[in-house]
């Protein structure tokens, strides 16, 4: 059914042919109401009074004296050092010194000597006793061209003592605590009192005998409304042996 309807629509479309615009002229558009025109012209705003020009009642401020120009009474000081500048480029001067220290009690043993010529070349050496028993000897040279050059040597053999472990001994014995006074033996000065009442204890006797409680009705005997159930006894089952 759908196939038949589609085929019918295609046949109608092919029978009408291609679209052709109409050749009739189009009528001009005329609005149903006329265009809006105001009955009076737009008013032009004119103020009823002219705009005033502001004039102050007092004249502009004028100072009675001109602004002062500051002139110091003395000129700015030019700093001049009290001593003339000197050049520290002195020519090298030769010198020589030497000293040494040796104290067996404090284990101080070191020395130093140095010499300089008129060309500024310095040579010297110093030695020091190290804690391990060796002696460190340093020979050096120095000038303005090569700088400082040192040659370090060691004399002797290093010796290290065995590990020292002191035994702890207190400088005073541990105190033994002793009280300054003996401990007193506690003895009461009075005997313990024996308690005796000043009056005899009364013998309590009631003036009437204790009543015997008798209920006015006998105690009920509980009887169940139905007899106790009886369960049948079944013999124990016997199972045949498998083999």
C-alpha positions in Angstrom: 0.0 0.0 0.0 2.8 2.4 0.9 4.6 1.7 -2.3 1.4 2.5 -4.3 1.0 5.9 -2.6 4.6 6.9 -3.2 4.3 5.9 -6.9 1.1 8.0 -7.2 2.8 11.1 -5.7 5.8 10.8 -8.0 3.4 10.6 -11.1 1.6 13.8 -10.0 4.9 15.7 -9.5 6.2 14.6 -12.9 2.9 15.7 -14.6 3.1 19.3 -13.2 6.5 20.0 -14.7 9.2 22.5 -13.5 8.2 25.7 -11.4 7.6 28.9 -13.5 7.1 32.2 -11.8 3.9 34.2 -12.6 4.1 37.1 -15.1 1.4 39.2 -13.5 2.5 42.5 -11.8 2.4 42.8 -8.1 0.0 45.4 -6.7 1.7 48.2 -4.7 1.2 48.0 -0.9 -1.1 50.6 0.6 -1.5 50.8 4.4 -4.9 50.9 5.8 -4.2 54.1 7.9 -2.3 57.3 7.0 1.2 58.0 8.3 1.4 59.9 11.7 1.8 63.7 11.4 1.7 65.8 14.6 -0.8 68.7 14.5 1.7 71.2 16.0 5.4 71.7 15.6 7.9 70.6 18.2 8.6 73.5 20.7 12.0 75.0 20.8 13.2 75.5 24.4 14.1 79.1 25.2 14.8 80.1 28.8 12.9 83.1 30.1 16.1 84.7 31.6 19.6 85.0 30.2 22.4 83.0 31.8 24.2 85.2 34.4 28.0 85.7 34.1 29.6 85.1 37.5 31.7 88.1 38.9 33.1 87.9 42.4 32.6 90.7 44.8 36.3 90.8 45.8 39.4 91.2 43.7 41.9 88.4 43.1 44.5 87.8 45.8 47.8 89.6 45.3 50.6 89.2 47.9 51.9 92.5 49.4 55.5 91.3 49.1 57.3 89.2 46.6 58.4 85.6 47.4 61.9 85.6 48.8 64.8 84.0 47.0 67.0 82.1 49.5 70.6 83.1 49.3 73.0 81.6 51.9 75.3 84.0 53.7 78.3 81.7 53.2 79.3 79.5 50.2 79.1 75.7 50.3 82.3 74.3 51.7 84.6 72.4 49.4 86.0 69.4 51.3 89.7 69.3 51.4 91.6 66.7 53.3 94.0 68.0 56.0 96.8 65.9 54.7 98.0 65.5 51.2 97.5 62.2 49.3 100.4 59.9 49.4 101.5 57.1 47.2 102.1 53.7 49.0 104.1 52.3 46.1 107.3 52.1 48.1 110.3 50.2 46.8 110.8 46.9 48.5 113.1 47.0 51.6 115.1 43.9 52.6 114.5 42.4 56.1 115.1 39.2 58.1 113.5 37.8 61.3 113.6 34.6 63.2 112.0 33.3 66.4 111.4 29.9 68.1 109.4 28.5 71.1 110.1 25.2 72.9 108.4 24.3 76.1 108.4 20.6 77.1 105.9 21.1 79.9 103.2 22.5 77.6 104.3 20.5 74.5 104.8 23.7 72.5 107.6 23.4 69.9 107.5 25.7 66.9 109.7 28.2 65.0 109.5 30.6 62.1 112.1 32.4 60.0 111.7 34.7 56.9 114.0 36.8 54.6 113.2 39.4 52.0 115.6 41.0 49.4 115.5 44.4 47.7 113.5 43.0 44.8 110.5 41.9 46.9 111.2 38.2 46.9 110.4 36.6 50.2 111.7 33.2 51.4 111.1 31.5 54.7 110.1 28.4 56.6 108.2 27.4 59.8 107.8 24.2 61.8 105.2 23.0 64.2 105.1 20.0 66.6 101.8 18.1 65.9 99.8 16.2 68.5 100.6 12.9 66.9 104.4 13.4 67.5 105.3 14.5 64.0 106.9 17.8 63.1 105.4 19.7 60.2 108.0 21.8 58.2 106.8 24.3 55.6 109.3 26.0 53.2 107.7 28.8 51.1 108.5 31.5 48.5 106.5 34.6 47.6 106.8 37.5 45.2 104.5 39.8 43.1 104.7 37.6 40.0 104.5 33.9 41.1 102.5 34.5 44.3 102.8 32.2 47.3 104.4 28.7 46.8 104.8 26.3 49.7 106.5 23.0 50.2 105.1 21.0 53.1 107.0 18.1 54.7 106.6 15.9 57.8 109.4 14.6 60.1 109.0 11.6 62.5 106.3 8.9 62.8 102.8 9.4 64.0 102.1 7.7 67.3 98.6 7.2 68.8 98.2 6.2 72.4 95.9 3.4 73.5 92.3 4.2 74.3 92.2 5.5 77.8 89.4 4.2 80.0 89.5 5.7 83.4 88.0 3.7 86.3 85.4 5.8 88.1 86.1 6.3 91.7 84.1 8.7 93.7 86.0 11.2 95.8 83.9 10.5 98.9 82.1 7.4 100.2 78.4 7.1 99.9 76.8 8.5 103.1 75.0 6.2 105.4 71.8 7.8 106.7 71.6 7.9 110.4 68.9 9.8 112.2 70.0 12.4 114.7 67.7 11.0 117.4 66.7 7.5 118.3 63.3 6.2 117.5 61.1 6.3 120.6 59.4 3.2 121.9 55.8 4.1 122.1 54.3 3.3 125.5 51.0 4.8 126.6 51.0 6.3 130.1 47.5 5.2 130.8 45.8 1.7 130.6 43.1 1.0 128.2 39.7 1.4 129.9 37.3 -1.5 130.2 33.9 -0.4 129.1 31.3 -1.1 131.7 27.8 0.4 131.5 26.5 2.2 134.5 23.1 0.5 134.3 22.1 -3.2 133.7 20.8 -4.2 130.3 16.9 -4.8 130.7 15.5 -8.2 129.9 12.8 -7.6 127.4 9.6 -9.5 128.0 6.5 -8.8 126.0 3.3 -8.6 128.0 1.5 -10.7 125.5 2.3 -13.8 123.5 3.0 -13.8 119.9 -0.2 -14.6 118.0 -0.2 -17.8 115.9 -1.3 -16.9 112.3 -4.1 -19.0 111.1 -5.6 -18.3 107.6 -9.4 -18.2 107.5 -9.4 -20.4 104.3 -7.5 -23.6 103.4 -4.6 -23.5 100.9 -5.9 -24.3 97.4 -4.7 -27.6 95.9 -3.9 -27.1 92.2 -5.5 -29.6 89.9 -4.9 -29.4 86.1 -8.0 -29.4 83.9 -6.5 -32.1 81.6 -4.5 -35.3 82.3 -0.8 -35.4 81.6 0.2 -36.5 78.2 1.5 -40.0 77.6 4.1 -40.6 74.9 4.5 -44.0 73.2 7.8 -45.8 73.8 9.6 -46.9 70.7 12.3 -49.6 70.7 15.8 -48.5 69.7 16.4 -49.2 65.9 18.7 -51.9 64.9 20.9 -51.4 61.8 22.2 -54.4 59.9 26.0 -54.7 59.7 27.6 -53.8 56.4 29.9 -56.8 56.3 
